[in-house]
Amino acid sequence: MKMSGRVLLCVTAAATLFSVSGCKGKKDQKTFQERITRVHVQELEKRTFRERIPVQGTVSPVEHAVISAKISGTVELLKVSEGDRRKRGAVLFGIDQQVLKNQVVVKADEIKVKEAALQSANFALKTAEINQRQAKLDYERALTLRDSKAISQANFETYETAFKKAEMEVQNAQASIINAQAQLKQAQSNLAIAKKNLDDSTIRAPFDCVIFETFIEENEYVSTGQKIMNIENPGKFELVCYISSVYFDRIEENKTPVEFVDSKGRIRRCVITYKAPGIDPTTRTFKIKAEVPEKISVVSGMLCELNIILNEKTAYGIPVDATLLRANNRYIAYTVGKDSRAESVVVKRGIIDGNYCEILNAAEVQGKRFVTTGQTFINNGALLKVIE
């Protein structure tokens, strides 16, 4: 009985030891099995790369104006309402013209009066010149007689005085003509002003426009300079925005392209047509404008997403996530090398456009398969399984 118990105990211990040893062997076998990383790969892709500045801009009309009253008076004719469209030269509103028409008639009559006065002054000058010539002859005759003692000194002085008086009358007549000419010129200017006031009483559209806003009603009295309405040209718009001063030297008028999204969600393209001559010292920004091509759907005042394209070229690239930053600002990417092993290569990054990165040293790595997913879990020499 005792021997049987000892034998049973030994057999049990041996079985337990064998079981533990067997489990440890299996565990060691799993520990030393090489890890395989599943990855996606692709070769260099040729595409267009653009260096862009994403900004927000505002759509503004190229032609816009605040129409004001040029003269005071009662608005007797208001031909438009907000939202109306008018062609260039169409009547927008008019101010009471009756008084202005009367002023034109009065000023025209004044010109006739001044013309008659000038004519009379010319007649007076001719008469004075005739009298002067006669007085001169009498004076010269008297001078000869005085020298020959044929007339007395008193008689001579009478002729002398008459001659000097005739000269003064000529000078007065000439002065009267100058005065009459000045008065006629003033009367003509007054007539021109009266006609202009009459013309200014009717305001016409300076360009094709839409009535954006009105501030008065018909039969309302307005003063000179008072705002009447805002108008805009609905066919000419431009994109206006402000960008950082660091890009000042890279923006060129009529050359730098701009991409934007119109009111219907379509991507459109135009070029910068204006660059501010200087930089705002407070905000360190400068203003740019880009004229929107005709018949593109935009609305005045709308906010617009813009991409100012500083550089655009066709080159080879890979997804930007495939590149990994290392020490000394150096970038690498993993490729599938011999025996499906990971192999790191140095890549020189160029333009980052969306999710893609330009590879400047593309000629050195042409034909290699770059790891685009799973690259953060591998090192050089890691075993890879490519998922097609």
C-alpha positions as CSV (number, residue, x, y, z in Angstrom):
1,M,0.0,0.0,0.0
2,K,2.8,2.4,0.9
3,M,4.8,1.6,-2.2
4,S,1.8,2.1,-4.5
5,G,1.3,5.6,-3.0
6,R,4.9,6.6,-3.6
7,V,4.8,5.3,-7.2
8,L,1.6,7.2,-7.8
9,L,3.1,10.4,-6.4
10,C,6.2,10.1,-8.7
11,V,4.1,9.5,-11.8
12,T,1.9,12.5,-11.0
13,A,5.0,14.8,-10.5
14,A,6.5,13.6,-13.7
15,A,3.3,14.3,-15.6
16,T,3.1,17.8,-14.2
17,L,6.7,18.5,-15.1
18,F,6.2,17.3,-18.6
19,S,3.1,19.4,-19.0
20,V,4.9,22.6,-17.8
21,S,7.9,22.0,-20.1
22,G,5.6,21.4,-23.1
23,C,3.7,24.8,-22.6
24,K,7.0,26.7,-22.2
25,G,8.2,25.3,-25.5
26,K,5.2,26.5,-27.4
27,K,5.4,30.0,-25.8
28,D,9.0,30.3,-26.9
29,Q,8.1,29.3,-30.4
30,K,5.5,32.1,-30.7
31,T,8.0,34.7,-29.2
32,F,10.6,34.1,-31.9
33,Q,8.1,34.1,-34.9
34,E,8.9,37.2,-37.2
35,R,6.3,39.9,-37.4
36,I,4.7,40.7,-40.8
37,T,3.3,44.2,-41.4
38,R,0.5,44.6,-43.9
39,V,1.0,47.8,-46.0
40,H,-0.3,49.6,-49.0
41,V,2.1,50.9,-51.6
42,Q,2.3,53.0,-54.7
43,E,4.9,54.4,-57.1
44,L,5.6,58.1,-57.8
45,E,2.6,59.8,-59.4
46,K,2.9,62.5,-61.9
47,R,0.5,65.3,-61.3
48,T,0.1,69.1,-61.1
49,F,1.4,70.7,-57.9
50,R,0.3,74.1,-56.8
51,E,1.7,76.3,-54.0
52,R,-1.4,78.1,-52.8
53,I,-2.5,80.7,-50.2
54,P,-6.0,79.9,-49.0
55,V,-7.8,83.1,-48.0
56,Q,-11.3,84.5,-47.7
57,G,-12.4,87.4,-50.0
58,T,-15.4,89.5,-50.5
59,V,-17.2,90.0,-53.8
60,S,-17.5,93.7,-54.6
61,P,-18.8,95.6,-57.7
62,V,-16.2,97.2,-59.9
63,E,-18.6,100.0,-60.7
64,H,-20.7,101.4,-57.9
65,A,-21.8,104.9,-56.8
66,V,-23.8,106.8,-54.2
67,I,-26.1,109.1,-56.2
68,S,-26.8,112.4,-54.5
69,A,-28.9,115.4,-55.3
70,K,-26.9,118.0,-57.3
71,I,-29.4,120.8,-56.5
72,S,-32.0,121.5,-53.9
73,G,-35.7,121.0,-54.7
74,T,-38.7,118.7,-54.6
75,V,-38.3,115.2,-56.1
76,E,-41.1,115.2,-58.7
77,L,-40.0,112.1,-60.6
78,L,-38.7,108.9,-59.0
79,K,-38.4,106.4,-61.8
80,V,-36.9,103.5,-59.9
81,S,-37.3,101.2,-56.9
82,E,-34.8,99.0,-55.1
83,G,-33.9,96.0,-57.3
84,D,-34.7,97.7,-60.6
85,R,-32.1,97.4,-63.4
86,R,-31.4,100.3,-65.7
87,K,-29.2,100.9,-68.7
88,R,-26.6,103.6,-68.9
89,G,-28.3,107.0,-69.6
90,A,-31.7,105.9,-68.2
91,V,-33.5,108.5,-66.0
92,L,-33.3,107.6,-62.3
93,F,-35.1,110.6,-60.8
94,G,-35.9,114.3,-61.4
95,I,-36.2,117.5,-59.3
96,D,-38.9,120.1,-59.9
97,Q,-37.8,122.0,-63.1
98,Q,-40.2,124.9,-63.4
99,V,-38.2,127.4,-61.4
100,L,-35.0,126.2,-63.2
101,K,-36.6,126.7,-66.6
102,N,-37.6,130.2,-65.6
103,Q,-34.1,131.0,-64.5
104,V,-32.8,129.9,-67.9
105,V,-35.2,132.3,-69.6
106,V,-34.2,135.2,-67.3
107,K,-30.5,134.6,-67.8
108,A,-31.0,134.4,-71.6
109,D,-32.8,137.8,-71.6
110,E,-30.0,139.3,-69.5
111,I,-27.5,138.3,-72.2
112,K,-29.6,140.2,-74.7
113,V,-29.5,143.3,-72.5
114,K,-25.8,143.1,-72.0
115,E,-25.2,142.6,-75.7
116,A,-27.2,145.8,-76.4
117,A,-25.1,147.7,-73.8
118,L,-21.9,146.5,-75.4
119,Q,-23.2,147.7,-78.8
120,S,-24.0,151.1,-77.4
121,A,-20.6,151.3,-75.8
122,N,-19.0,150.6,-79.2
123,F,-21.1,153.4,-80.8
124,A,-20.0,155.7,-78.0
125,L,-16.4,154.9,-78.7
126,K,-16.7,155.6,-82.4
127,T,-18.3,159.0,-81.6
128,A,-15.6,159.8,-79.1
129,E,-12.9,158.9,-81.6
130,I,-14.5,161.2,-84.3
131,N,-14.6,164.1,-81.7
132,Q,-11.0,163.4,-80.7
133,R,-9.8,163.7,-84.3
134,Q,-11.6,166.9,-84.9
135,A,-10.4,168.4,-81.6
136,K,-6.8,167.4,-82.5
137,L,-7.1,169.2,-85.8
138,D,-8.4,172.3,-84.1
139,Y,-5.7,172.1,-81.5
140,E,-2.9,171.8,-84.1
141,R,-4.4,174.7,-86.1
142,A,-4.6,176.8,-82.9
143,L,-1.0,175.9,-82.1
144,T,0.1,177.3,-85.5
145,L,-1.9,180.5,-85.0
146,R,-0.5,181.0,-81.5
147,D,3.0,180.7,-82.8
148,S,2.3,183.4,-85.4
149,K,0.5,185.6,-82.8
150,A,-2.7,185.3,-84.8
151,I,-4.8,184.2,-81.7
152,S,-4.6,185.0,-78.1
153,Q,-3.3,182.7,-75.5
154,A,-6.8,182.4,-74.0
155,N,-8.3,181.2,-77.3
156,F,-5.4,178.7,-77.7
157,E,-6.0,177.2,-74.2
158,T,-9.7,176.7,-75.2
159,Y,-8.7,174.5,-78.1
160,E,-6.1,172.8,-76.0
161,T,-8.7,172.0,-73.3
162,A,-11.2,170.7,-75.9
163,F,-8.6,168.3,-77.3
164,K,-7.7,166.9,-73.9
165,K,-11.4,166.5,-73.1
166,A,-11.9,164.6,-76.4
167,E,-9.0,162.2,-75.5
168,M,-10.6,161.6,-72.0
169,E,-14.0,160.8,-73.7
170,V,-12.2,158.2,-75.9
171,Q,-10.7,156.6,-72.8
172,N,-14.0,156.5,-71.0
173,A,-15.7,155.0,-74.0
174,Q,-13.0,152.3,-74.2
175,A,-13.5,151.6,-70.4
176,S,-17.3,151.4,-71.0
177,I,-16.7,148.7,-73.7
178,I,-14.5,146.7,-71.3
179,N,-17.1,146.9,-68.6
180,A,-19.9,145.9,-71.1
181,Q,-17.9,142.9,-72.3
182,A,-17.3,141.8,-68.7
183,Q,-21.0,142.1,-67.9
184,L,-21.9,140.1,-71.0
185,K,-19.4,137.4,-70.1
186,Q,-20.9,137.2,-66.6
187,A,-24.4,137.0,-68.0
188,Q,-23.3,134.1,-70.3
189,S,-21.8,132.3,-67.3
190,N,-25.0,132.8,-65.4
191,L,-26.9,131.3,-68.3
192,A,-24.5,128.3,-68.4
193,I,-25.0,127.8,-64.7
194,A,-28.8,128.0,-65.0
195,K,-28.7,125.4,-67.9
196,K,-26.5,123.1,-65.8
197,N,-28.8,123.4,-62.9
198,L,-31.6,122.4,-65.2
199,D,-29.6,119.5,-66.5
200,D,-28.7,118.5,-63.0
201,S,-32.3,118.3,-62.0
202,T,-32.6,115.1,-64.0
203,I,-30.2,112.3,-62.9
204,R,-29.3,109.5,-65.3
205,A,-27.6,106.2,-64.7
206,P,-23.8,106.7,-65.2
207,F,-23.5,103.0,-66.1
208,D,-25.6,99.8,-66.5
209,C,-26.8,99.3,-62.9
210,V,-29.1,97.8,-60.4
211,I,-30.7,100.0,-57.8
212,F,-29.2,98.6,-54.6
213,E,-30.8,101.0,-52.1
214,T,-33.0,104.2,-52.1
215,F,-33.3,106.8,-49.3
216,I,-36.1,109.1,-50.4
217,E,-39.7,109.1,-51.6
218,E,-41.3,111.0,-54.5
219,N,-42.4,114.6,-53.7
220,E,-39.9,114.7,-50.9
221,Y,-37.7,117.9,-50.6
222,V,-34.0,117.2,-50.9
223,S,-30.9,119.4,-50.4
224,T,-27.8,119.6,-52.4
225,G,-25.5,116.7,-51.6
226,Q,-28.2,114.6,-50.0
227,K,-28.0,110.9,-50.7
228,I,-30.7,109.6,-52.9
229,M,-29.7,106.0,-53.8
230,N,-26.9,103.4,-54.1
231,I,-26.3,101.7,-57.5
232,E,-24.0,99.0,-58.6
233,N,-23.1,97.4,-62.0
234,P,-24.4,93.8,-61.7
235,G,-22.2,92.6,-64.6
236,K,-18.8,93.6,-63.3
237,F,-17.5,92.2,-60.0
238,E,-14.1,91.7,-58.4
239,L,-12.8,89.7,-55.5
240,V,-11.2,91.8,-52.7
241,C,-9.0,90.4,-49.9
242,Y,-6.0,91.2,-47.7
243,I,-3.0,88.9,-47.4
244,S,0.1,88.7,-45.3
245,S,3.0,91.1,-46.2
246,V,5.4,88.1,-46.6
247,Y,3.8,87.4,-50.0
248,F,4.1,91.0,-51.3
249,D,7.0,90.3,-53.7
250,R,5.4,87.1,-55.0
251,I,2.2,88.7,-56.2
252,E,2.2,90.1,-59.8
253,E,-0.7,92.1,-61.3
254,N,-2.3,90.5,-64.4
255,K,-0.3,87.4,-63.9
256,T,-0.8,85.6,-60.5
257,P,-3.8,83.2,-60.9
258,V,-6.7,82.9,-58.4
259,E,-9.1,80.0,-57.9
260,F,-12.5,80.7,-56.3
261,V,-15.9,79.0,-55.8
262,D,-18.9,80.8,-57.4
263,S,-22.4,81.0,-55.9
264,K,-23.3,77.7,-57.6
265,G,-20.4,75.8,-56.0
266,R,-18.3,75.6,-59.2
267,I,-14.5,76.2,-59.1
268,R,-13.6,79.2,-61.3
269,R,-10.3,80.9,-62.2
270,C,-9.2,84.5,-62.8
271,V,-6.0,86.6,-62.2
272,I,-5.0,89.3,-59.8
273,T,-5.7,92.7,-61.4
274,Y,-4.6,95.0,-58.6
275,K,-2.0,94.9,-55.8
276,A,-1.8,97.7,-53.3
277,P,1.4,99.8,-53.7
278,G,2.3,99.4,-50.1
279,I,1.7,97.4,-46.8
280,D,-0.6,98.5,-44.0
281,P,1.8,99.0,-41.1
282,T,-0.8,98.1,-38.5
283,T,-2.0,94.8,-39.8
284,R,1.0,93.9,-41.9
285,T,-1.2,93.0,-44.8
286,F,-1.8,94.4,-48.3
287,K,-4.9,94.6,-50.5
288,I,-5.4,92.7,-53.7
289,K,-8.2,92.5,-56.2
290,A,-9.1,90.0,-58.9
291,E,-11.7,90.9,-61.5
292,V,-14.3,88.1,-62.0
293,P,-14.9,87.1,-65.7
294,E,-18.3,88.0,-67.1
295,K,-21.3,85.6,-66.8
296,I,-19.8,83.9,-63.7
297,S,-22.4,83.5,-60.9
298,V,-21.4,85.7,-57.9
299,V,-23.4,88.1,-55.7
300,S,-22.3,91.4,-54.4
301,G,-21.2,91.1,-50.8
302,M,-20.8,87.3,-50.7
303,L,-17.9,85.7,-48.8
304,C,-15.7,83.7,-51.2
305,E,-13.1,81.1,-50.6
306,L,-10.0,81.9,-52.6
307,N,-6.8,80.0,-53.5
308,I,-4.0,82.4,-54.6
309,I,-1.6,80.2,-56.7
310,L,2.0,81.3,-56.2
311,N,3.5,78.4,-58.1
312,E,2.2,75.7,-60.4
313,K,4.1,72.9,-62.1
314,T,3.9,69.3,-63.1
315,A,6.1,66.9,-61.1
316,Y,6.3,63.5,-59.4
317,G,5.0,63.0,-55.9
318,I,3.6,60.7,-53.2
319,P,1.0,61.1,-50.4
320,V,2.4,63.5,-47.8
321,D,1.7,61.0,-45.0
322,A,4.2,58.6,-46.6
323,T,7.0,60.9,-45.7
324,L,8.4,60.8,-42.1
325,L,10.4,63.5,-40.4
326,R,13.7,62.5,-38.9
327,A,16.6,64.4,-37.2
328,N,18.1,67.5,-38.8
329,N,14.9,68.3,-40.6
330,R,15.4,65.3,-42.8
331,Y,12.5,63.3,-44.4
332,I,12.5,59.6,-45.3
333,A,10.0,57.2,-46.8
334,Y,9.8,53.5,-46.7
335,T,9.9,51.4,-49.9
336,V,9.5,47.7,-50.5
337,G,13.0,46.3,-51.1
338,K,14.5,42.9,-51.6
339,D,12.6,39.9,-50.2
340,S,9.7,42.2,-49.3
341,R,11.8,44.0,-46.7
342,A,11.3,47.6,-45.7
343,E,14.0,49.9,-47.0
344,S,14.2,53.6,-46.1
345,V,15.1,56.2,-48.6
346,V,15.8,60.0,-48.2
347,V,13.2,62.2,-50.0
348,K,13.4,65.9,-50.6
349,R,10.0,67.5,-50.3
350,G,8.8,70.3,-52.5
351,I,5.3,71.8,-52.8
352,I,2.7,70.3,-50.5
353,D,-0.6,70.4,-52.4
354,G,-3.5,68.9,-50.4
355,N,-2.7,65.3,-49.5
356,Y,0.2,65.0,-51.9
357,C,3.8,66.1,-51.7
358,E,6.2,66.9,-54.5
359,I,9.4,64.8,-54.5
360,L,12.3,66.9,-55.7
361,N,14.8,64.0,-56.0
362,A,12.3,61.9,-58.0
363,A,14.9,60.7,-60.4
364,E,16.8,59.0,-57.6
365,V,13.8,57.0,-56.4
366,Q,11.9,56.5,-59.7
367,G,10.4,53.0,-60.0
368,K,10.3,52.3,-56.2
369,R,7.2,51.2,-54.4
370,F,6.5,53.6,-51.5
371,V,4.7,52.5,-48.4
372,T,1.6,54.7,-48.0
373,T,-0.2,53.1,-45.1
374,G,1.4,51.2,-42.2
375,Q,4.7,53.1,-42.5
376,T,4.6,54.3,-38.9
377,F,4.8,50.7,-37.6
378,I,7.9,49.5,-39.5
379,N,11.6,50.0,-39.4
380,N,14.4,49.2,-41.8
381,G,14.4,45.5,-42.7
382,A,10.9,44.8,-41.4
383,L,9.0,42.1,-43.3
384,L,6.1,43.5,-45.3
385,K,3.0,42.1,-46.9
386,V,1.7,44.3,-49.7
387,I,-2.1,44.6,-49.9
388,E,-3.0,45.1,-53.5
